[in-house]
Amino acid sequence: MIFGKNAEISYLPCNIEIRGSIFKPYSSFEITNITAKKGDNYGKVSIINTIINGNLKFTNLSEEANTLFSIHNIAITTPFIIENTFFNKQTVIDGLSFALTPKQAMRDAVKTFAKSLQASGLHNIIIENGLQEDEPDKTATPETDKDMQAYKIACESGFLKPKYAASYLGMSKDNLAKKRMADKQRITRESIPYVGQGKSISYPIDALDAYNLQDWDLLKKLREKYAQKDTETDDSG
């Protein structure tokens, strides 16, 4: 599932699962105002195999609400907000990765997240996910707010230059270049199509989404689609 706008979980005493999803850079995902009297149970929120490229907020989650979070294999690519948030002692979080920044904003967000986990008594999650480190994962990252704005504008165009495509995938620019060279030599089900040559190379976002979701059938169709477009461009030139 791909979220292009806004999603909010609030005041909901039920079980919610988000699996195999992508939140676009211009979307927002907010978990907020889950409060209750002591003893009430507000269910379980599961987020699995999901990439969050948009704005993420955890706000006003009370300890008494007893909401259980189960978070597995999540990539968070932009700075996020954690405010007045406590996590259930049975909460499970693993496979977290952090990519796109401005770097200082992401460092601050990770530190705030670690403090919320610490206050909730979840020291093991901090250690297992490396949240006690000063630096998040090193991937291809815009350095400034200006770069971040350029990234979001590029996303709206539907195509990303290799620098931003690498961030979108949560990998380094060098590793994406190596993958591109390997894909030139041998096409596999995981080969990502791109258009242009040399410095004009760009990756279609629908192909990056298909790769992230491991939808190999769709990725194959997109390889055929963009190969045909490249051929048409060459013929017209």
Wavefront OBJ file of the C-alpha trace (Angstrom):
o trace
v 0.000 0.000 0.000
v 1.258 3.487 -0.872
v 0.146 6.516 1.148
v 0.286 9.777 -0.788
v -1.507 12.071 1.659
v -2.212 11.912 5.390
v -2.893 9.038 7.791
v -3.728 9.365 11.482
v -4.238 6.850 14.263
v -5.970 8.404 17.260
v -8.536 7.528 19.923
v -8.904 4.043 18.446
v -9.413 1.096 20.863
v -8.686 -1.555 18.235
v -5.942 -3.481 16.461
v -4.300 -1.824 13.464
v -1.729 -3.285 11.080
v 0.240 -1.458 8.389
v 2.328 -3.890 6.338
v 4.457 -3.564 3.206
v 3.638 0.122 2.776
v 5.352 3.278 1.595
v 4.566 6.795 2.821
v 5.422 9.345 0.135
v 7.609 12.406 0.951
v 4.618 14.776 0.889
v 2.473 12.570 3.175
v 2.164 12.573 6.952
v 1.642 9.717 9.412
v 0.581 10.643 12.937
v -0.112 8.432 15.956
v -1.641 10.747 18.530
v -3.884 11.242 21.553
v -4.113 7.606 22.589
v -5.025 8.083 26.230
v -7.168 6.162 28.677
v -7.917 5.561 32.290
v -5.662 3.047 33.993
v -6.663 -0.496 33.124
v -8.183 0.325 29.737
v -6.554 -1.346 26.757
v -6.258 0.450 23.437
v -5.153 -2.601 21.483
v -2.156 -3.127 19.259
v -0.538 -1.074 16.492
v 1.663 -3.118 14.124
v 3.888 -1.487 11.485
v 5.811 -4.006 9.386
v 8.122 -3.760 6.340
v 7.286 -0.111 5.769
v 9.189 2.911 4.479
v 8.247 6.305 5.885
v 9.420 9.100 3.584
v 6.911 11.629 4.891
v 6.308 13.396 8.195
v 6.047 11.019 11.172
v 4.685 12.067 14.581
v 4.133 10.211 17.854
v 2.321 12.579 20.234
v 0.362 12.213 23.467
v 0.519 8.448 23.983
v -0.183 7.821 27.653
v 1.332 5.037 29.721
v -2.120 4.123 31.076
v -3.543 3.547 27.582
v -1.462 0.360 27.448
v -1.172 0.407 23.648
v 1.155 -2.319 22.392
v 3.414 -1.383 19.493
v 4.943 -4.011 17.238
v 7.364 -2.385 14.794
v 9.509 -4.496 12.456
v 11.809 -3.532 9.562
v 10.977 0.159 9.278
v 13.005 2.713 7.331
v 12.484 6.322 8.419
v 13.972 8.728 5.918
v 13.057 12.156 7.311
v 13.297 13.748 10.776
v 10.337 12.809 12.957
v 8.622 14.104 16.092
v 8.189 12.288 19.421
v 6.283 14.243 22.102
v 4.773 13.149 25.421
v 4.981 9.495 24.431
v 5.219 6.355 26.559
v 5.431 2.805 25.242
v 3.906 -0.359 26.668
v 6.443 -2.656 28.381
v 5.553 -5.413 25.876
v 6.393 -3.199 22.899
v 8.630 -4.845 20.278
v 10.778 -2.750 17.936
v 13.462 -4.191 15.664
v 14.993 -3.576 12.259
v 14.908 0.233 12.486
v 16.961 2.242 10.003
v 17.332 5.977 9.511
v 18.372 7.570 6.246
v 17.454 10.949 4.780
v 18.082 14.036 6.920
v 19.157 17.186 7.523
v 21.592 15.304 9.713
v 21.296 17.350 12.921
v 17.501 17.197 12.820
v 17.621 13.409 12.469
v 20.141 13.087 15.320
v 17.857 15.156 17.554
v 14.833 13.023 16.600
v 16.662 9.769 17.343
v 17.809 11.091 20.724
v 14.241 12.099 21.642
v 12.976 8.670 20.591
v 15.633 6.996 22.756
v 14.608 9.148 25.735
v 10.956 8.074 25.341
v 12.003 4.423 25.255
v 14.256 4.986 28.280
v 11.387 6.578 30.238
v 9.229 3.586 29.302
v 11.842 1.163 30.670
v 12.662 -0.270 27.236
v 16.463 -0.177 27.483
v 16.833 -3.361 25.435
v 15.184 -1.742 22.393
v 17.610 1.184 22.577
v 20.600 -1.174 22.560
v 19.286 -3.636 19.973
v 18.516 -0.849 17.482
v 21.699 1.130 18.109
v 19.770 4.179 19.310
v 22.434 4.965 21.892
v 24.759 5.952 19.034
v 25.247 9.603 18.136
v 25.008 8.975 14.398
v 22.170 7.366 12.436
v 22.969 5.028 9.536
v 25.199 6.688 6.960
v 23.412 6.729 3.616
v 23.127 9.217 0.781
v 21.693 12.265 2.529
v 20.819 15.855 1.644
v 22.808 18.050 4.011
v 20.503 21.040 4.410
v 16.880 22.126 4.486
v 17.421 23.469 0.958
v 18.497 19.991 -0.190
v 15.467 18.501 1.535
v 13.159 20.857 -0.325
v 14.849 19.983 -3.623
v 14.358 16.290 -2.804
v 10.625 16.744 -2.196
v 10.214 18.735 -5.416
v 12.038 15.984 -7.302
v 9.708 13.372 -5.791
v 6.695 15.273 -7.098
v 8.187 15.138 -10.612
v 8.092 11.332 -10.560
v 11.830 10.884 -11.219
v 14.875 11.036 -8.924
v 18.538 11.605 -9.688
v 20.863 8.853 -8.315
v 21.681 10.855 -5.142
v 18.035 11.103 -4.135
v 17.114 7.654 -5.487
v 19.725 6.172 -3.153
v 18.167 8.016 -0.207
v 14.708 6.847 -1.263
v 15.960 3.242 -1.209
v 17.877 3.701 2.054
v 21.265 2.873 0.527
v 24.429 4.793 -0.311
v 24.914 6.469 -3.668
v 27.982 4.269 -4.268
v 26.026 1.078 -3.643
v 23.303 2.210 -6.033
v 25.962 2.918 -8.681
v 27.399 -0.578 -8.176
v 23.927 -2.052 -8.538
v 23.382 -0.068 -11.729
v 26.641 -1.412 -13.198
v 25.737 -4.986 -12.203
v 22.274 -4.589 -13.733
v 23.866 -3.445 -16.996
v 25.790 -6.708 -17.187
v 22.935 -8.976 -16.154
v 19.236 -8.242 -15.725
v 17.650 -9.924 -12.694
v 14.201 -9.693 -11.143
v 15.599 -6.992 -8.805
v 17.046 -4.781 -11.545
v 15.710 -1.218 -11.275
v 15.032 0.606 -14.554
v 16.297 4.137 -15.132
v 16.185 6.615 -17.971
v 18.906 8.722 -19.544
v 22.668 8.260 -19.615
v 25.691 9.648 -17.786
v 24.856 12.705 -15.694
v 21.283 12.753 -16.990
v 20.330 9.422 -15.389
v 17.157 9.437 -13.287
v 15.066 6.724 -11.658
v 11.260 6.554 -11.954
v 9.704 6.590 -8.493
v 7.142 3.918 -9.391
v 10.065 1.557 -10.069
v 11.730 2.468 -6.746
v 8.433 1.783 -4.978
v 8.095 -1.604 -6.705
v 11.649 -2.491 -5.642
v 11.021 -1.445 -2.032
v 7.803 -3.488 -1.935
v 9.582 -6.429 -3.616
v 6.872 -6.527 -6.272
v 9.033 -8.240 -8.886
v 6.202 -8.712 -11.405
v 5.478 -4.979 -11.408
v 9.197 -4.196 -11.587
v 9.498 -6.396 -14.685
v 6.628 -4.521 -16.374
v 8.229 -1.195 -15.489
v 11.587 -2.299 -16.936
v 9.791 -3.028 -20.206
v 7.894 0.273 -20.045
v 10.954 2.459 -19.488
v 13.130 0.492 -21.923
v 10.542 1.294 -24.578
v 10.497 4.977 -23.588
v 14.285 5.156 -23.857
v 14.100 3.573 -27.307
v 11.457 6.089 -28.423
v 13.646 8.938 -27.155
v 16.671 7.623 -29.073
v 14.620 7.258 -32.263
v 13.255 10.789 -32.001
v 16.746 12.182 -31.431
l 1 2 3 4 5 6 7 8 9 10 11 12 13 14 15 16 17 18 19 20 21 22 23 24 25 26 27 28 29 30 31 32 33 34 35 36 37 38 39 40 41 42 43 44 45 46 47 48 49 50 51 52 53 54 55 56 57 58 59 60 61 62 63 64 65 66 67 68 69 70 71 72 73 74 75 76 77 78 79 80 81 82 83 84 85 86 87 88 89 90 91 92 93 94 95 96 97 98 99 100 101 102 103 104 105 106 107 108 109 110 111 112 113 114 115 116 117 118 119 120 121 122 123 124 125 126 127 128 129 130 131 132 133 134 135 136 137 138 139 140 141 142 143 144 145 146 147 148 149 150 151 152 153 154 155 156 157 158 159 160 161 162 163 164 165 166 167 168 169 170 171 172 173 174 175 176 177 178 179 180 181 182 183 184 185 186 187 188 189 190 191 192 193 194 195 196 197 198 199 200 201 202 203 204 205 206 207 208 209 210 211 212 213 214 215 216 217 218 219 220 221 222 223 224 225 226 227 228 229 230 231 232 233 234 235 236 237
